[in-house]
Amino acid sequence: MDQREKIEAAVRDLRDRGVGAFTAAPPMFRWLWRFGVNLPPPFFLSFGRAFAIFGGGFAVLWPAVNWLIRGGQLPGPPALEAATALVAGALFGLLMAGYFRLRARRLRLPDWESYAPRAA
């Protein structure tokens, strides 16, 4: 079973366990998989890796979305916007990493390397 098949089987397994489709495979992960990024579903990430992916992604997208919404204007000085993005990203990363690790523990999921999807 290659990586793509394992991801698809894991997402199906998570759905069978009652996890919602967008929680088992968030849009950001689907997008990354489409572009060939070799990344397991978020339930199989370590706390640190989930924190980095979710927090980093949020910290990068937050000012970009603000800039687009405001028509190319930032509401404050760039240094303040950068600091706000970093704090918001850190908080979002902590929340998401904590959520996925806690939920993975409750579902009794092993690490990605030793995970064997349930038979279909």
Jmol script that loads the backbone (N, CA, C; Angstrom):
load data "model"
ATOM      1  N   MET A   1       0.854  -1.171   0.000  1.00  0.00           N
ATOM      2  CA  MET A   1       0.000   0.000   0.000  1.00  0.00           C
ATOM      3  C   MET A   1       0.903   1.239   0.000  1.00  0.00           C
ATOM      4  N   ASP A   2       0.700   2.104  -0.978  1.00  0.00           N
ATOM      5  CA  ASP A   2       1.522   3.317  -1.027  1.00  0.00           C
ATOM      6  C   ASP A   2       0.932   4.384  -0.102  1.00  0.00           C
ATOM      7  N   GLN A   3       1.623   5.508   0.009  1.00  0.00           N
ATOM      8  CA  GLN A   3       1.241   6.570   0.935  1.00  0.00           C
ATOM      9  C   GLN A   3      -0.165   7.107   0.642  1.00  0.00           C
ATOM     10  N   ARG A   4      -0.461   7.341  -0.619  1.00  0.00           N
ATOM     11  CA  ARG A   4      -1.775   7.892  -0.997  1.00  0.00           C
ATOM     12  C   ARG A   4      -2.902   6.932  -0.624  1.00  0.00           C
ATOM     13  N   GLU A   5      -2.713   5.642  -0.885  1.00  0.00           N
ATOM     14  CA  GLU A   5      -3.717   4.645  -0.531  1.00  0.00           C
ATOM     15  C   GLU A   5      -3.891   4.549   0.979  1.00  0.00           C
ATOM     16  N   LYS A   6      -2.774   4.657   1.712  1.00  0.00           N
ATOM     17  CA  LYS A   6      -2.829   4.594   3.174  1.00  0.00           C
ATOM     18  C   LYS A   6      -3.599   5.804   3.718  1.00  0.00           C
ATOM     19  N   ILE A   7      -3.380   6.980   3.140  1.00  0.00           N
ATOM     20  CA  ILE A   7      -4.107   8.178   3.575  1.00  0.00           C
ATOM     21  C   ILE A   7      -5.598   8.009   3.310  1.00  0.00           C
ATOM     22  N   GLU A   8      -5.951   7.553   2.116  1.00  0.00           N
ATOM     23  CA  GLU A   8      -7.361   7.354   1.775  1.00  0.00           C
ATOM     24  C   GLU A   8      -8.014   6.335   2.701  1.00  0.00           C
ATOM     25  N   ALA A   9      -7.302   5.252   3.003  1.00  0.00           N
ATOM     26  CA  ALA A   9      -7.835   4.232   3.908  1.00  0.00           C
ATOM     27  C   ALA A   9      -7.970   4.790   5.328  1.00  0.00           C
ATOM     28  N   ALA A  10      -7.016   5.586   5.763  1.00  0.00           N
ATOM     29  CA  ALA A  10      -7.076   6.177   7.108  1.00  0.00           C
ATOM     30  C   ALA A  10      -8.255   7.140   7.218  1.00  0.00           C
ATOM     31  N   VAL A  11      -8.479   7.931   6.186  1.00  0.00           N
ATOM     32  CA  VAL A  11      -9.610   8.868   6.206  1.00  0.00           C
ATOM     33  C   VAL A  11     -10.929   8.086   6.249  1.00  0.00           C
ATOM     34  N   ARG A  12     -11.027   7.024   5.467  1.00  0.00           N
ATOM     35  CA  ARG A  12     -12.234   6.182   5.514  1.00  0.00           C
ATOM     36  C   ARG A  12     -12.420   5.579   6.907  1.00  0.00           C
ATOM     37  N   ASP A  13     -11.327   5.089   7.488  1.00  0.00           N
ATOM     38  CA  ASP A  13     -11.365   4.498   8.831  1.00  0.00           C
ATOM     39  C   ASP A  13     -11.818   5.539   9.863  1.00  0.00           C
ATOM     40  N   LEU A  14     -11.283   6.742   9.776  1.00  0.00           N
ATOM     41  CA  LEU A  14     -11.682   7.796  10.707  1.00  0.00           C
ATOM     42  C   LEU A  14     -13.165   8.130  10.542  1.00  0.00           C
ATOM     43  N   ARG A  15     -13.629   8.194   9.297  1.00  0.00           N
ATOM     44  CA  ARG A  15     -15.058   8.466   9.040  1.00  0.00           C
ATOM     45  C   ARG A  15     -15.919   7.353   9.648  1.00  0.00           C
ATOM     46  N   ASP A  16     -15.474   6.089   9.506  1.00  0.00           N
ATOM     47  CA  ASP A  16     -16.210   4.964  10.078  1.00  0.00           C
ATOM     48  C   ASP A  16     -16.249   5.035  11.604  1.00  0.00           C
ATOM     49  N   ARG A  17     -15.263   5.676  12.201  1.00  0.00           N
ATOM     50  CA  ARG A  17     -15.211   5.830  13.659  1.00  0.00           C
ATOM     51  C   ARG A  17     -16.010   7.044  14.135  1.00  0.00           C
ATOM     52  N   GLY A  18     -16.678   7.730  13.224  1.00  0.00           N
ATOM     53  CA  GLY A  18     -17.526   8.844  13.606  1.00  0.00           C
ATOM     54  C   GLY A  18     -16.896  10.219  13.473  1.00  0.00           C
ATOM     55  N   VAL A  19     -15.727  10.293  12.858  1.00  0.00           N
ATOM     56  CA  VAL A  19     -15.060  11.580  12.659  1.00  0.00           C
ATOM     57  C   VAL A  19     -15.614  12.204  11.380  1.00  0.00           C
ATOM     58  N   GLY A  20     -15.940  13.485  11.431  1.00  0.00           N
ATOM     59  CA  GLY A  20     -16.474  14.182  10.266  1.00  0.00           C
ATOM     60  C   GLY A  20     -15.466  14.250   9.129  1.00  0.00           C
ATOM     61  N   ALA A  21     -15.980  14.396   7.922  1.00  0.00           N
ATOM     62  CA  ALA A  21     -15.130  14.399   6.722  1.00  0.00           C
ATOM     63  C   ALA A  21     -14.091  15.515   6.754  1.00  0.00           C
ATOM     64  N   PHE A  22     -14.496  16.723   7.155  1.00  0.00           N
ATOM     65  CA  PHE A  22     -13.564  17.844   7.151  1.00  0.00           C
ATOM     66  C   PHE A  22     -12.655  17.848   8.367  1.00  0.00           C
ATOM     67  N   THR A  23     -12.943  17.003   9.343  1.00  0.00           N
ATOM     68  CA  THR A  23     -12.046  16.838  10.482  1.00  0.00           C
ATOM     69  C   THR A  23     -11.026  15.748  10.169  1.00  0.00           C
ATOM     70  N   ALA A  24     -11.474  14.671   9.551  1.00  0.00           N
ATOM     71  CA  ALA A  24     -10.573  13.576   9.182  1.00  0.00           C
ATOM     72  C   ALA A  24      -9.565  14.031   8.133  1.00  0.00           C
ATOM     73  N   ALA A  25     -10.012  14.859   7.202  1.00  0.00           N
ATOM     74  CA  ALA A  25      -9.141  15.369   6.137  1.00  0.00           C
ATOM     75  C   ALA A  25      -9.485  16.843   5.908  1.00  0.00           C
ATOM     76  N   PRO A  26      -8.906  17.750   6.715  1.00  0.00           N
ATOM     77  CA  PRO A  26      -9.202  19.175   6.550  1.00  0.00           C
ATOM     78  C   PRO A  26      -8.830  19.670   5.152  1.00  0.00           C
ATOM     79  N   PRO A  27      -9.511  20.713   4.689  1.00  0.00           N
ATOM     80  CA  PRO A  27      -9.241  21.234   3.344  1.00  0.00           C
ATOM     81  C   PRO A  27      -7.766  21.549   3.099  1.00  0.00           C
ATOM     82  N   MET A  28      -7.072  22.091   4.093  1.00  0.00           N
ATOM     83  CA  MET A  28      -5.653  22.401   3.924  1.00  0.00           C
ATOM     84  C   MET A  28      -4.851  21.127   3.616  1.00  0.00           C
ATOM     85  N   PHE A  29      -5.181  20.043   4.288  1.00  0.00           N
ATOM     86  CA  PHE A  29      -4.476  18.782   4.058  1.00  0.00           C
ATOM     87  C   PHE A  29      -4.818  18.220   2.689  1.00  0.00           C
ATOM     88  N   ARG A  30      -6.079  18.301   2.293  1.00  0.00           N
ATOM     89  CA  ARG A  30      -6.473  17.828   0.960  1.00  0.00           C
ATOM     90  C   ARG A  30      -5.709  18.584  -0.120  1.00  0.00           C
ATOM     91  N   TRP A  31      -5.571  19.873   0.079  1.00  0.00           N
ATOM     92  CA  TRP A  31      -4.836  20.712  -0.867  1.00  0.00           C
ATOM     93  C   TRP A  31      -3.365  20.297  -0.908  1.00  0.00           C
ATOM     94  N   LEU A  32      -2.769  20.102   0.256  1.00  0.00           N
ATOM     95  CA  LEU A  32      -1.358  19.681   0.299  1.00  0.00           C
ATOM     96  C   LEU A  32      -1.175  18.309  -0.349  1.00  0.00           C
ATOM     97  N   TRP A  33      -2.078  17.371  -0.084  1.00  0.00           N
ATOM     98  CA  TRP A  33      -1.993  16.041  -0.693  1.00  0.00           C
ATOM     99  C   TRP A  33      -2.110  16.129  -2.204  1.00  0.00           C
ATOM    100  N   ARG A  34      -2.982  17.000  -2.684  1.00  0.00           N
ATOM    101  CA  ARG A  34      -3.171  17.159  -4.123  1.00  0.00           C
ATOM    102  C   ARG A  34      -1.865  17.597  -4.791  1.00  0.00           C
ATOM    103  N   PHE A  35      -1.080  18.394  -4.072  1.00  0.00           N
ATOM    104  CA  PHE A  35       0.183  18.868  -4.617  1.00  0.00           C
ATOM    105  C   PHE A  35       1.361  17.965  -4.253  1.00  0.00           C
ATOM    106  N   GLY A  36       1.075  16.777  -3.769  1.00  0.00           N
ATOM    107  CA  GLY A  36       2.099  15.779  -3.553  1.00  0.00           C
ATOM    108  C   GLY A  36       2.866  15.870  -2.249  1.00  0.00           C
ATOM    109  N   VAL A  37       2.374  16.650  -1.289  1.00  0.00           N
ATOM    110  CA  VAL A  37       3.051  16.740   0.009  1.00  0.00           C
ATOM    111  C   VAL A  37       2.772  15.460   0.779  1.00  0.00           C
ATOM    112  N   ASN A  38       3.815  14.806   1.224  1.00  0.00           N
ATOM    113  CA  ASN A  38       3.725  13.539   1.925  1.00  0.00           C
ATOM    114  C   ASN A  38       3.498  13.806   3.413  1.00  0.00           C
ATOM    115  N   LEU A  39       2.221  13.927   3.793  1.00  0.00           N
ATOM    116  CA  LEU A  39       1.852  14.306   5.145  1.00  0.00           C
ATOM    117  C   LEU A  39       0.695  13.426   5.589  1.00  0.00           C
ATOM    118  N   PRO A  40       0.790  12.800   6.769  1.00  0.00           N
ATOM    119  CA  PRO A  40      -0.337  11.978   7.226  1.00  0.00           C
ATOM    120  C   PRO A  40      -1.516  12.848   7.649  1.00  0.00           C
ATOM    121  N   PRO A  41      -2.696  12.245   7.798  1.00  0.00           N
ATOM    122  CA  PRO A  41      -3.842  13.004   8.308  1.00  0.00           C
ATOM    123  C   PRO A  41      -3.497  13.609   9.676  1.00  0.00           C
ATOM    124  N   PRO A  42      -4.158  14.703  10.060  1.00  0.00           N
ATOM    125  CA  PRO A  42      -3.774  15.420  11.282  1.00  0.00           C
ATOM    126  C   PRO A  42      -3.854  14.594  12.562  1.00  0.00           C
ATOM    127  N   PHE A  43      -4.677  13.567  12.597  1.00  0.00           N
ATOM    128  CA  PHE A  43      -4.770  12.722  13.790  1.00  0.00           C
ATOM    129  C   PHE A  43      -3.495  11.929  14.047  1.00  0.00           C
ATOM    130  N   PHE A  44      -2.645  11.818  13.045  1.00  0.00           N
ATOM    131  CA  PHE A  44      -1.428  11.023  13.167  1.00  0.00           C
ATOM    132  C   PHE A  44      -0.175  11.882  13.301  1.00  0.00           C
ATOM    133  N   LEU A  45      -0.340  13.176  13.420  1.00  0.00           N
ATOM    134  CA  LEU A  45       0.798  14.080  13.595  1.00  0.00           C
ATOM    135  C   LEU A  45       1.155  14.185  15.069  1.00  0.00           C
ATOM    136  N   SER A  46       2.426  14.385  15.351  1.00  0.00           N
ATOM    137  CA  SER A  46       2.832  14.658  16.722  1.00  0.00           C
ATOM    138  C   SER A  46       2.317  16.040  17.113  1.00  0.00           C
ATOM    139  N   PHE A  47       2.310  16.330  18.406  1.00  0.00           N
ATOM    140  CA  PHE A  47       1.842  17.636  18.865  1.00  0.00           C
ATOM    141  C   PHE A  47       2.666  18.751  18.232  1.00  0.00           C
ATOM    142  N   GLY A  48       3.986  18.596  18.236  1.00  0.00           N
ATOM    143  CA  GLY A  48       4.860  19.633  17.689  1.00  0.00           C
ATOM    144  C   GLY A  48       4.666  19.851  16.197  1.00  0.00           C
ATOM    145  N   ARG A  49       4.518  18.781  15.473  1.00  0.00           N
ATOM    146  CA  ARG A  49       4.340  18.900  14.026  1.00  0.00           C
ATOM    147  C   ARG A  49       2.981  19.513  13.688  1.00  0.00           C
ATOM    148  N   ALA A  50       1.934  19.111  14.425  1.00  0.00           N
ATOM    149  CA  ALA A  50       0.604  19.699  14.209  1.00  0.00           C
ATOM    150  C   ALA A  50       0.623  21.179  14.570  1.00  0.00           C
ATOM    151  N   PHE A  51       1.298  21.525  15.663  1.00  0.00           N
ATOM    152  CA  PHE A  51       1.421  22.926  16.063  1.00  0.00           C
ATOM    153  C   PHE A  51       2.098  23.736  14.962  1.00  0.00           C
ATOM    154  N   ALA A  52       3.177  23.205  14.423  1.00  0.00           N
ATOM    155  CA  ALA A  52       3.918  23.927  13.381  1.00  0.00           C
ATOM    156  C   ALA A  52       3.086  24.085  12.113  1.00  0.00           C
ATOM    157  N   ILE A  53       2.388  23.046  11.696  1.00  0.00           N
ATOM    158  CA  ILE A  53       1.613  23.103  10.453  1.00  0.00           C
ATOM    159  C   ILE A  53       0.409  24.030  10.603  1.00  0.00           C
ATOM    160  N   PHE A  54      -0.381  23.820  11.642  1.00  0.00           N
ATOM    161  CA  PHE A  54      -1.584  24.647  11.817  1.00  0.00           C
ATOM    162  C   PHE A  54      -1.230  26.074  12.224  1.00  0.00           C
ATOM    163  N   GLY A  55      -0.327  26.213  13.173  1.00  0.00           N
ATOM    164  CA  GLY A  55       0.057  27.552  13.618  1.00  0.00           C
ATOM    165  C   GLY A  55       0.778  28.331  12.543  1.00  0.00           C
ATOM    166  N   GLY A  56       1.696  27.675  11.852  1.00  0.00           N
ATOM    167  CA  GLY A  56       2.424  28.343  10.768  1.00  0.00           C
ATOM    168  C   GLY A  56       1.512  28.730   9.623  1.00  0.00           C
ATOM    169  N   GLY A  57       0.626  27.816   9.248  1.00  0.00           N
ATOM    170  CA  GLY A  57      -0.319  28.119   8.176  1.00  0.00           C
ATOM    171  C   GLY A  57      -1.220  29.289   8.529  1.00  0.00           C
ATOM    172  N   PHE A  58      -1.701  29.312   9.760  1.00  0.00           N
ATOM    173  CA  PHE A  58      -2.567  30.404  10.198  1.00  0.00           C
ATOM    174  C   PHE A  58      -1.802  31.727  10.248  1.00  0.00           C
ATOM    175  N   ALA A  59      -0.577  31.676  10.767  1.00  0.00           N
ATOM    176  CA  ALA A  59       0.224  32.906  10.887  1.00  0.00           C
ATOM    177  C   ALA A  59       0.551  33.504   9.520  1.00  0.00           C
ATOM    178  N   VAL A  60       0.683  32.665   8.507  1.00  0.00           N
ATOM    179  CA  VAL A  60       0.960  33.164   7.158  1.00  0.00           C
ATOM    180  C   VAL A  60      -0.322  33.675   6.493  1.00  0.00           C
ATOM    181  N   LEU A  61      -1.414  32.940   6.667  1.00  0.00           N
ATOM    182  CA  LEU A  61      -2.658  33.317   5.992  1.00  0.00           C
ATOM    183  C   LEU A  61      -3.378  34.495   6.647  1.00  0.00           C
ATOM    184  N   TRP A  62      -3.254  34.649   7.943  1.00  0.00           N
ATOM    185  CA  TRP A  62      -3.957  35.709   8.669  1.00  0.00           C
ATOM    186  C   TRP A  62      -3.690  37.098   8.091  1.00  0.00           C
ATOM    187  N   PRO A  63      -2.441  37.538   7.978  1.00  0.00           N
ATOM    188  CA  PRO A  63      -2.221  38.878   7.415  1.00  0.00           C
ATOM    189  C   PRO A  63      -2.583  38.965   5.936  1.00  0.00           C
ATOM    190  N   ALA A  64      -2.423  37.887   5.197  1.00  0.00           N
ATOM    191  CA  ALA A  64      -2.771  37.907   3.775  1.00  0.00           C
ATOM    192  C   ALA A  64      -4.278  38.110   3.593  1.00  0.00           C
ATOM    193  N   VAL A  65      -5.072  37.414   4.380  1.00  0.00           N
ATOM    194  CA  VAL A  65      -6.524  37.566   4.297  1.00  0.00           C
ATOM    195  C   VAL A  65      -6.929  38.970   4.744  1.00  0.00           C
ATOM    196  N   ASN A  66      -6.345  39.452   5.835  1.00  0.00           N
ATOM    197  CA  ASN A  66      -6.638  40.825   6.291  1.00  0.00           C
ATOM    198  C   ASN A  66      -6.305  41.841   5.204  1.00  0.00           C
ATOM    199  N   TRP A  67      -5.192  41.660   4.574  1.00  0.00           N
ATOM    200  CA  TRP A  67      -4.754  42.583   3.529  1.00  0.00           C
ATOM    201  C   TRP A  67      -5.741  42.565   2.359  1.00  0.00           C
ATOM    202  N   LEU A  68      -6.188  41.379   1.950  1.00  0.00           N
ATOM    203  CA  LEU A  68      -7.147  41.277   0.853  1.00  0.00           C
ATOM    204  C   LEU A  68      -8.498  41.875   1.212  1.00  0.00           C
ATOM    205  N   ILE A  69      -8.963  41.583   2.428  1.00  0.00           N
ATOM    206  CA  ILE A  69     -10.261  42.099   2.862  1.00  0.00           C
ATOM    207  C   ILE A  69     -10.250  43.620   2.923  1.00  0.00           C
ATOM    208  N   ARG A  70      -9.144  44.185   3.318  1.00  0.00           N
ATOM    209  CA  ARG A  70      -9.041  45.639   3.480  1.00  0.00           C
ATOM    210  C   ARG A  70      -8.571  46.348   2.207  1.00  0.00           C
ATOM    211  N   GLY A  71      -8.593  45.661   1.096  1.00  0.00           N
ATOM    212  CA  GLY A  71      -8.246  46.276  -0.180  1.00  0.00           C
ATOM    213  C   GLY A  71      -6.804  46.720  -0.292  1.00  0.00           C
ATOM    214  N   GLY A  72      -5.896  45.924   0.235  1.00  0.00           N
ATOM    215  CA  GLY A  72      -4.474  46.246   0.127  1.00  0.00           C
ATOM    216  C   GLY A  72      -3.951  47.139   1.239  1.00  0.00           C
ATOM    217  N   GLN A  73      -4.763  47.402   2.237  1.00  0.00           N
ATOM    218  CA  GLN A  73      -4.348  48.231   3.372  1.00  0.00           C
ATOM    219  C   GLN A  73      -4.287  47.360   4.628  1.00  0.00           C
ATOM    220  N   LEU A  74      -3.251  47.548   5.429  1.00  0.00           N
ATOM    221  CA  LEU A  74      -3.191  46.891   6.725  1.00  0.00           C
ATOM    222  C   LEU A  74      -3.686  47.873   7.779  1.00  0.00           C
ATOM    223  N   PRO A  75      -4.401  47.376   8.800  1.00  0.00           N
ATOM    224  CA  PRO A  75      -4.982  48.277   9.791  1.00  0.00           C
ATOM    225  C   PRO A  75      -3.966  48.925  10.727  1.00  0.00           C
ATOM    226  N   GLY A  76      -2.762  48.430  10.771  1.00  0.00           N
ATOM    227  CA  GLY A  76      -1.763  48.985  11.683  1.00  0.00           C
ATOM    228  C   GLY A  76      -0.376  48.888  11.099  1.00  0.00           C
ATOM    229  N   PRO A  77       0.619  49.244  11.894  1.00  0.00           N
ATOM    230  CA  PRO A  77       2.006  49.141  11.428  1.00  0.00           C
ATOM    231  C   PRO A  77       2.365  47.678  11.105  1.00  0.00           C
ATOM    232  N   PRO A  78       3.231  47.467  10.127  1.00  0.00           N
ATOM    233  CA  PRO A  78       3.590  46.097   9.747  1.00  0.00           C
ATOM    234  C   PRO A  78       4.149  45.264  10.905  1.00  0.00           C
ATOM    235  N   ALA A  79       4.922  45.870  11.786  1.00  0.00           N
ATOM    236  CA  ALA A  79       5.477  45.116  12.918  1.00  0.00           C
ATOM    237  C   ALA A  79       4.361  44.622  13.837  1.00  0.00           C
ATOM    238  N   LEU A  80       3.362  45.463  14.064  1.00  0.00           N
ATOM    239  CA  LEU A  80       2.225  45.063  14.894  1.00  0.00           C
ATOM    240  C   LEU A  80       1.428  43.960  14.209  1.00  0.00           C
ATOM    241  N   GLU A  81       1.238  44.068  12.915  1.00  0.00           N
ATOM    242  CA  GLU A  81       0.524  43.032  12.160  1.00  0.00           C
ATOM    243  C   GLU A  81       1.275  41.704  12.215  1.00  0.00           C
ATOM    244  N   ALA A  82       2.593  41.755  12.108  1.00  0.00           N
ATOM    245  CA  ALA A  82       3.399  40.535  12.171  1.00  0.00           C
ATOM    246  C   ALA A  82       3.301  39.905  13.561  1.00  0.00           C
ATOM    247  N   ALA A  83       3.381  40.720  14.594  1.00  0.00           N
ATOM    248  CA  ALA A  83       3.280  40.204  15.962  1.00  0.00           C
ATOM    249  C   ALA A  83       1.900  39.597  16.214  1.00  0.00           C
ATOM    250  N   THR A  84       0.871  40.266  15.730  1.00  0.00           N
ATOM    251  CA  THR A  84      -0.494  39.755  15.882  1.00  0.00           C
ATOM    252  C   THR A  84      -0.644  38.416  15.166  1.00  0.00           C
ATOM    253  N   ALA A  85      -0.097  38.316  13.968  1.00  0.00           N
ATOM    254  CA  ALA A  85      -0.175  37.069  13.203  1.00  0.00           C
ATOM    255  C   ALA A  85       0.555  35.944  13.926  1.00  0.00           C
ATOM    256  N   LEU A  86       1.711  36.233  14.504  1.00  0.00           N
ATOM    257  CA  LEU A  86       2.468  35.202  15.223  1.00  0.00           C
ATOM    258  C   LEU A  86       1.729  34.732  16.472  1.00  0.00           C
ATOM    259  N   VAL A  87       1.161  35.661  17.221  1.00  0.00           N
ATOM    260  CA  VAL A  87       0.414  35.282  18.429  1.00  0.00           C
ATOM    261  C   VAL A  87      -0.839  34.497  18.045  1.00  0.00           C
ATOM    262  N   ALA A  88      -1.577  34.997  17.062  1.00  0.00           N
ATOM    263  CA  ALA A  88      -2.788  34.292  16.621  1.00  0.00           C
ATOM    264  C   ALA A  88      -2.438  32.899  16.084  1.00  0.00           C
ATOM    265  N   GLY A  89      -1.357  32.806  15.321  1.00  0.00           N
ATOM    266  CA  GLY A  89      -0.928  31.512  14.801  1.00  0.00           C
ATOM    267  C   GLY A  89      -0.533  30.558  15.908  1.00  0.00           C
ATOM    268  N   ALA A  90       0.174  31.078  16.912  1.00  0.00           N
ATOM    269  CA  ALA A  90       0.583  30.227  18.036  1.00  0.00           C
ATOM    270  C   ALA A  90      -0.636  29.711  18.796  1.00  0.00           C
ATOM    271  N   LEU A  91      -1.593  30.585  19.049  1.00  0.00           N
ATOM    272  CA  LEU A  91      -2.803  30.153  19.758  1.00  0.00           C
ATOM    273  C   LEU A  91      -3.602  29.143  18.944  1.00  0.00           C
ATOM    274  N   PHE A  92      -3.770  29.424  17.653  1.00  0.00           N
ATOM    275  CA  PHE A  92      -4.496  28.498  16.790  1.00  0.00           C
ATOM    276  C   PHE A  92      -3.758  27.158  16.716  1.00  0.00           C
ATOM    277  N   GLY A  93      -2.436  27.195  16.565  1.00  0.00           N
ATOM    278  CA  GLY A  93      -1.643  25.972  16.509  1.00  0.00           C
ATOM    279  C   GLY A  93      -1.768  25.149  17.782  1.00  0.00           C
ATOM    280  N   LEU A  94      -1.734  25.814  18.944  1.00  0.00           N
ATOM    281  CA  LEU A  94      -1.885  25.101  20.219  1.00  0.00           C
ATOM    282  C   LEU A  94      -3.255  24.440  20.326  1.00  0.00           C
ATOM    283  N   LEU A  95      -4.286  25.186  19.959  1.00  0.00           N
ATOM    284  CA  LEU A  95      -5.642  24.635  20.035  1.00  0.00           C
ATOM    285  C   LEU A  95      -5.823  23.440  19.097  1.00  0.00           C
ATOM    286  N   MET A  96      -5.372  23.579  17.873  1.00  0.00           N
ATOM    287  CA  MET A  96      -5.556  22.494  16.903  1.00  0.00           C
ATOM    288  C   MET A  96      -4.701  21.275  17.254  1.00  0.00           C
ATOM    289  N   ALA A  97      -3.460  21.498  17.634  1.00  0.00           N
ATOM    290  CA  ALA A  97      -2.591  20.379  18.000  1.00  0.00           C
ATOM    291  C   ALA A  97      -3.159  19.651  19.218  1.00  0.00           C
ATOM    292  N   GLY A  98      -3.616  20.412  20.200  1.00  0.00           N
ATOM    293  CA  GLY A  98      -4.208  19.801  21.383  1.00  0.00           C
ATOM    294  C   GLY A  98      -5.459  19.006  21.046  1.00  0.00           C
ATOM    295  N   TYR A  99      -6.309  19.576  20.196  1.00  0.00           N
ATOM    296  CA  TYR A  99      -7.536  18.891  19.796  1.00  0.00           C
ATOM    297  C   TYR A  99      -7.221  17.557  19.107  1.00  0.00           C
ATOM    298  N   PHE A 100      -6.343  17.595  18.107  1.00  0.00           N
ATOM    299  CA  PHE A 100      -6.065  16.377  17.348  1.00  0.00           C
ATOM    300  C   PHE A 100      -5.353  15.323  18.188  1.00  0.00           C
ATOM    301  N   ARG A 101      -4.447  15.726  19.072  1.00  0.00           N
ATOM    302  CA  ARG A 101      -3.764  14.741  19.908  1.00  0.00           C
ATOM    303  C   ARG A 101      -4.737  14.125  20.906  1.00  0.00           C
ATOM    304  N   LEU A 102      -5.590  14.942  21.514  1.00  0.00           N
ATOM    305  CA  LEU A 102      -6.564  14.418  22.471  1.00  0.00           C
ATOM    306  C   LEU A 102      -7.538  13.471  21.782  1.00  0.00           C
ATOM    307  N   ARG A 103      -8.030  13.875  20.634  1.00  0.00           N
ATOM    308  CA  ARG A 103      -8.982  13.034  19.889  1.00  0.00           C
ATOM    309  C   ARG A 103      -8.316  11.740  19.410  1.00  0.00           C
ATOM    310  N   ALA A 104      -7.058  11.800  18.975  1.00  0.00           N
ATOM    311  CA  ALA A 104      -6.343  10.595  18.546  1.00  0.00           C
ATOM    312  C   ALA A 104      -6.170   9.634  19.724  1.00  0.00           C
ATOM    313  N   ARG A 105      -5.902  10.179  20.892  1.00  0.00           N
ATOM    314  CA  ARG A 105      -5.756   9.328  22.083  1.00  0.00           C
ATOM    315  C   ARG A 105      -7.086   8.652  22.404  1.00  0.00           C
ATOM    316  N   ARG A 106      -8.184   9.402  22.314  1.00  0.00           N
ATOM    317  CA  ARG A 106      -9.499   8.818  22.599  1.00  0.00           C
ATOM    318  C   ARG A 106      -9.878   7.749  21.584  1.00  0.00           C
ATOM    319  N   LEU A 107      -9.438   7.922  20.343  1.00  0.00           N
ATOM    320  CA  LEU A 107      -9.707   6.923  19.301  1.00  0.00           C
ATOM    321  C   LEU A 107      -8.699   5.776  19.336  1.00  0.00           C
ATOM    322  N   ARG A 108      -7.708   5.877  20.230  1.00  0.00           N
ATOM    323  CA  ARG A 108      -6.648   4.870  20.391  1.00  0.00           C
ATOM    324  C   ARG A 108      -5.896   4.621  19.085  1.00  0.00           C
ATOM    325  N   LEU A 109      -5.518   5.725  18.435  1.00  0.00           N
ATOM    326  CA  LEU A 109      -4.784   5.624  17.177  1.00  0.00           C
ATOM    327  C   LEU A 109      -3.288   5.509  17.452  1.00  0.00           C
ATOM    328  N   PRO A 110      -2.617   4.614  16.753  1.00  0.00           N
ATOM    329  CA  PRO A 110      -1.159   4.503  16.902  1.00  0.00           C
ATOM    330  C   PRO A 110      -0.467   5.597  16.086  1.00  0.00           C
ATOM    331  N   ASP A 111       0.847   5.619  16.143  1.00  0.00           N
ATOM    332  CA  ASP A 111       1.565   6.565  15.284  1.00  0.00           C
ATOM    333  C   ASP A 111       1.424   6.115  13.830  1.00  0.00           C
ATOM    334  N   TRP A 112       1.712   7.019  12.910  1.00  0.00           N
ATOM    335  CA  TRP A 112       1.477   6.783  11.482  1.00  0.00           C
ATOM    336  C   TRP A 112       2.264   5.599  10.944  1.00  0.00           C
ATOM    337  N   GLU A 113       3.489   5.439  11.388  1.00  0.00           N
ATOM    338  CA  GLU A 113       4.345   4.358  10.869  1.00  0.00           C
ATOM    339  C   GLU A 113       3.789   2.978  11.213  1.00  0.00           C
ATOM    340  N   SER A 114       3.168   2.842  12.383  1.00  0.00           N
ATOM    341  CA  SER A 114       2.649   1.525  12.765  1.00  0.00           C
ATOM    342  C   SER A 114       1.147   1.393  12.515  1.00  0.00           C
ATOM    343  N   TYR A 115       0.533   2.399  11.926  1.00  0.00           N
ATOM    344  CA  TYR A 115      -0.901   2.356  11.648  1.00  0.00           C
ATOM    345  C   TYR A 115      -1.197   1.419  10.480  1.00  0.00           C
ATOM    346  N   ALA A 116      -2.136   0.521  10.685  1.00  0.00           N
ATOM    347  CA  ALA A 116      -2.624  -0.373   9.627  1.00  0.00           C
ATOM    348  C   ALA A 116      -4.133  -0.140   9.529  1.00  0.00           C
ATOM    349  N   PRO A 117      -4.603   0.478   8.449  1.00  0.00           N
ATOM    350  CA  PRO A 117      -6.043   0.752   8.324  1.00  0.00           C
ATOM    351  C   PRO A 117      -6.873  -0.525   8.438  1.00  0.00           C
ATOM    352  N   ARG A 118      -8.063  -0.347   8.982  1.00  0.00           N
ATOM    353  CA  ARG A 118      -8.998  -1.473   9.090  1.00  0.00           C
ATOM    354  C   ARG A 118      -9.361  -1.956   7.691  1.00  0.00           C
ATOM    355  N   ALA A 119      -9.651  -3.215   7.590  1.00  0.00           N
ATOM    356  CA  ALA A 119     -10.062  -3.765   6.284  1.00  0.00           C
ATOM    357  C   ALA A 119     -11.408  -3.188   5.896  1.00  0.00           C
ATOM    358  N   ALA A 120     -11.558  -2.889   4.614  1.00  0.00           N
ATOM    359  CA  ALA A 120     -12.811  -2.284   4.123  1.00  0.00           C
ATOM    360  C   ALA A 120     -13.925  -3.298   4.056  1.00  0.00           C
TER     361      ALA A 120
END
end "model"
wireframe off; spacefill off
backbone 0.3
color backbone group
